[in-house]
Amino acid sequence: MTNHKRYIELLSPARDYEAAIAAIDCGADALYIGASNFGARRGATNSTDDIARVVDYAHLFGVKVFVTLNTILYERELKDAEALARRLIDIGVDALIVQDMAYREMNLPVELHASTQVNNMTPEGAHFLEESGFSRVILERALSIDEIRAIREATTVDLECFIHGAICVGHSGRCYLSRSQSTRSGNRGECSQPCRLTYDLVTERGEKLISGKHLLSVKDFDLSERIGELIDAGVVSFKIEGRLKDNNYIKNVVSYYRRKIDEALATRPDCRRSSVGRSEIEFEPDPKKSFSRDGGEYMFSGKRAGVASFLTPKAVGEYIGCVATTTKRDFRIAAKRPLTAGDGICVITPEGIVGTNVNRAEGNIIEPNRMDGIKAGMEVYRNYDHRFTQAVERSRTRRAIDTTCQLKLTPEGIAVRYTDIEGFEAEATRSVALDAAKSAEKMRSVAEEQMAKSGDTIFRVTQVEVEGAKWFATAKLLAELRREALSMLAAKRMTRRIEHDIRTDTGEARYPKRRLGADHNVVNSLARRFYTRHGVEHIVDGLDLWASTVGERVMESSYCIRREIGECLKKGTKLRDRLYIEHGRHRYRLDFDCAKCRMSLIDCTLNDNN
């Protein structure tokens, strides 16, 4: 019978080898990890040897490893990029996540996943990528559930979406804000995150409407309550953001989403997870206790206000309570959640966020490291939970594959066979004369106890069947056979074949546009050849090749400052002036496309001729 089940994947970031192992042990079905170069996070690079170690461990559980080569490539880098891609293929990675279409021209024998940096926002765009040989399309974070459904209806390719973590306020791959303020480009893996800076909002007449606020800093993503809807909409891969995050973040967030996805799968018999092995953790996961900018659902249910964090771009943490009274040294708080010494807290003041540490806590009396700015009536948040962090750091995590054992004892010897949940088998035997056991019942008990042990292996023995308990075998001999058989079983799993969907590009697909502007990021001859083969007639060099971005659109966003401050043009606002945001010498005109409900930033740093 044909298996029509859909395989659902929890996809975790991995900064390095240690983070990768933590993610796998906590339940990830796939990883994305940076190589030594050409990844969109320059701070998260790994050698080919380290990635090979990750692949070896991951494949034991059927966990896939995707490598991020998702920067745009300059002409001089094409040969090195292809050489690196082929080395990664040789060590067995399962896919390459790419932005630059040059990789499509290299005829690489591997799955290619279209990075969110390709700006995957439309059904026609996703359909084109499918037709031109991509195995997966990674969706823009600003899409609504209805827009995701529309893309699913137009395609059959695997769809991947982010469900947790930081959001780029600009549409992925179409943001040049960092490039407009420095030589660092997000398309080159060097974004300086100017969207997290403070800006003034001013009118064309020079009137300052808002001063010194984080006008472009949006809250983090949290779609944990929408997993079922996304599965039903056709998404197969659920991605956690955070290739620069530490191991505690990985352990906590991956463990939490493992539970959420398993809950969704339990009510959907047509779906199953894409890897095997049950994870054992010794803490209660809570993503609110890891770095988070007050997670929300962004534009999941459509364009809306309330998605920005004007006061701070940092993690505020979980709400604790309100300051009741203060002294010079401490304050009393009305809170249900107790604070402890070592916690990190922040207090929201009219001037912004004040952060400090807790030196001493006795009930609701809190003595912080400093009292500066803390007054009665202010709200207190905990952005570092000392006890929880210790619990995560000290907890043992283990992922194990359910396995059964059949042990047969005869006068001529012993045979033991282990069979795992996927049907892999390994058998160890000994030709040795066995005497009759004094007690068959005791022999059976000893045998069951010995053969059920799994030690530090990747297996959990769930059932032991013993045949011939009337013959005696020493516990030492049984342990030797157990270790031998489980070692053989692990070796067999190393050779397991993982299914891939490697596609070719026939060149027959037509790109939806005949002219590509600078925001399509074509900066090398191979990418140019790709688009030309697919019907594009005119291609402008990518903006990263330009000497200046002045006069150009440096960001397009589904986020809108007007909507955020209650001055939406579609709702009859009295504020009709042309608006600008300014930071230091940098100045950007805000353009509003009300038909598409989008905002753009035009670089006016040097002059504004418009």
Secondary structure by P-SEA (a helix, b strand, c coil): ccccbbbbbbbbbbccaaaaaaaaaacccccccccccccccccbbbcaaaaaaaaaaaaaacbbbbbbccccccccaaaaaaaaaaaaaaaccccccccccccccccccbbbbbccccccccaaaaaaaaaacccbbbbbccccaaaaaaaaaacccbbbbbccccccccccccccccccccccccccccccccccbbbbbbccccccccccccccbbbbbbcccaaaaaaaacccbbbbbbccccaaaaaaaaaaaaaaaaaaaaacccccccbbbbbbbcbbbbccccccccccccccccccccccccccccccccccbbbcccccccccccccccccccccccccccccbbbbbbcccccccccccccccccccbbbbbcccaaaaaaaaabbbbbbcbbbbbbbbcccbbbbbbbcccbbbbbbbbbccccccccaaaaaaaaaaaaaccccccccccbbbbccccccccaaaaaaaaaaaaaaaaaaaaabbbbbbbbbbcccccccccccccccccccaaaaaaaaaacccccccccccccccccccccccccccccccccccccccccccbbbbbcccbbbbbbbcccccbbbbbcccccccc
